[in-house]
């Protein structure tokens, strides 16, 4: 059975920086619930602690705050685009997450695909709440992630049907 991991990154003490964790929390409350093959992980600011779970993933979907010019801008980065993701500092977790990806590769545990869904923060001020602008993007990010999961499941079913 396929294993899809959705990893939420973020520091809940820095306002919009915590959006990735808030997305994972929202996904956990969804009705209907996500399929059993999906694992939701709160990576906070220490995703390296989750290395075993991440290495077990066939597909990794990450939710995070990503620096961009326009606050509230939604950003999606896929596999090959992640190289550019690490060449310019566009996420406060960039170094930690880059280390996690490098460790997964060294352990021969890199997922088949990695997708990052993020939003540009408005504020990184101390505070537990997302700004209204970014809070308004959480559902859209959830929808994008659910669509990503559904696409992976459909592709897997088609591949299985073709192999029979």
C-alpha positions in Angstrom: 0.0 0.0 0.0 1.2 3.5 -0.9 2.4 5.7 2.0 1.8 9.5 1.6 3.1 11.8 4.3 1.9 15.3 4.7 4.4 17.3 6.7 3.5 20.6 8.3 6.4 22.9 9.1 6.3 26.1 11.1 6.9 27.9 14.3 3.6 28.5 16.0 5.1 31.3 18.1 5.8 33.5 15.1 2.3 34.2 13.6 2.2 33.3 9.9 5.3 31.2 10.2 3.1 28.5 11.7 0.9 28.1 8.7 2.2 24.7 7.7 1.3 23.2 11.1 -2.1 24.9 11.0 -2.7 23.3 7.6 -1.9 19.8 9.0 -4.2 20.5 11.9 -7.0 21.5 9.6 -6.5 18.4 7.4 -6.8 16.3 10.6 -10.2 17.8 11.2 -11.5 17.3 7.7 -14.7 15.4 6.9 -14.6 13.0 5.3 -11.2 12.0 6.8 -8.2 11.4 4.6 -7.5 7.9 3.4 -5.6 5.5 5.7 -2.5 5.6 3.4 -2.0 9.3 4.4 0.0 10.2 7.5 -0.2 13.7 8.9 2.9 15.0 10.7 3.5 18.1 12.6 7.1 18.8 11.9 7.2 22.1 13.7 10.7 23.4 13.4 12.4 20.0 13.9 11.6 17.8 11.0 14.8 15.9 11.5 13.2 14.2 14.5 10.7 12.6 12.1 13.3 11.2 9.7 12.2 7.6 10.2 8.6 8.5 9.3 9.7 10.6 6.3 12.0 7.8 5.0 9.0 5.5 5.0 7.0 7.8 2.7 6.5 7.0 -1.0 5.3 10.6 -1.5 6.0 13.6 0.7 3.8 16.7 0.6 5.0 19.6 2.7 3.0 22.6 3.9 5.1 25.7 4.9 5.4 29.4 4.9 7.5 30.4 1.9 9.0 33.9 1.4 7.8 35.6 -1.7 7.2 39.1 -2.8 3.5 39.3 -2.2 2.1 38.2 1.2 -0.6 35.7 0.7 0.8 34.4 -2.6 0.3 30.7 -2.9 3.4 28.7 -4.1 3.8 25.1 -5.2 7.2 23.6 -5.8 7.7 20.1 -7.2 10.7 17.7 -7.3 13.0 19.4 -9.8 12.0 22.9 -8.6 13.3 22.2 -5.1 16.9 22.9 -6.2 16.0 26.5 -6.7 14.1 26.4 -3.4 17.4 25.7 -1.6 19.5 28.2 -3.6 17.6 31.2 -2.3 16.4 31.5 1.3 12.6 31.4 0.9 11.7 29.4 4.0 12.7 29.9 7.6 13.1 26.1 7.8 15.2 25.9 4.6 18.4 24.7 6.2 16.7 22.2 8.5 14.5 20.8 5.7 17.4 20.7 3.3 19.3 18.6 5.9 16.3 16.3 6.2 16.1 15.8 2.5 19.9 15.2 2.3 19.7 12.7 5.2 16.8 10.8 3.4 18.9 10.6 0.3 22.0 9.3 2.2 19.8 6.7 3.9 18.3 5.7 0.5 14.9 6.7 1.9 14.0 9.6 -0.4 10.4 9.6 -1.5 9.4 9.0 -5.1 8.0 12.6 -5.2 8.2 15.7 -3.0 5.8 18.6 -3.4 5.8 21.8 -1.2 2.6 23.8 -1.0 3.1 27.1 0.8 2.0 30.7 1.2 4.0 33.9 1.6 3.6 35.2 5.2 2.4 38.6 6.0 3.8 38.7 9.5 6.5 36.9 11.4 5.9 38.8 14.6 5.6 37.0 17.9 2.1 35.7 18.3 0.2 32.4 18.2 -2.5 33.4 15.7 -2.2 33.6 11.9 -3.0 37.0 10.4 -6.5 37.1 8.8 -4.9 37.1 5.3 -2.9 33.9 5.9 -5.7 32.2 7.9 -7.9 32.8 4.9 -5.4 30.7 2.8 -5.4 27.6 5.0 -8.5 26.1 3.4 -7.1 26.7 -0.1 -3.8 25.0 0.9 -5.8 22.1 2.3 -7.7 21.8 -0.9 -4.5 21.8 -2.9 -3.0 19.0 -0.7 -6.2 16.9 -0.9 -6.1 17.3 -4.7 -2.5 16.2 -4.7 -3.3 13.1 -2.6 -6.2 12.2 -4.9 -4.0 12.6 -8.0 -1.4 10.3 -6.4 -4.1 7.7 -5.6 -5.6 7.8 -9.1 -2.2 7.5 -10.7 -1.4 4.5 -8.5 -4.7 2.8 -9.4 -4.1 3.4 -13.1 -0.6 2.0 -12.9 -1.9 -1.0 -11.1 -4.6 -1.6 -13.7 -2.1 -1.3 -16.5 0.2 -3.9 -14.9 -2.5 -6.5 -14.7 
